[in-house]
Amino acid sequence: MTMMTLTVTSFAKDIHKLVVKSERMHCGKCANKVINGLEKVEGVKSVGTDLTTHEITVYYDNDQVSEATLVKQLADIGYAATVVSNEKSKKIEQFKNRPDADGCSGGKCEQENAKDAKEKVDGVTGATEKK
């Protein structure tokens, strides 16, 4: 599981946890773009991305920014998202993993990753061999 994040350590009394899903986010460069785009929004406290599930978790101060503003910001940077959940949070999870972004150039990485992931299956044992 690849997780990329930005953590800001300021706390507010009305922190909400928003989880959205964006199928368009599929590589490290995409995740970095999402994180950098959301960190610009006043009131965002922490952003985490999960490339496996295509989910984005945002902890934000509900007094400073709304769910609608965050979803619109994602759409504006090219990652339309649907809300999975939004709830008041007692604390901000600290995301620790932020690996370097994989290269991505205009969606080509998705095609390259699919090409690299092609596997040859041995009909006898079921073993796979990367091409």
Secondary structure by P-SEA (a helix, b strand, c coil): cccccccccccccbbbbbbbbbcccccaaaaaaaaaaaaacccccbbbbbccccbbbbbcccccccaaaaaaaaaaacbbbbbcbbbbbcbbbbbcccccccccccaaaaaaaaaaacccccccccccccc
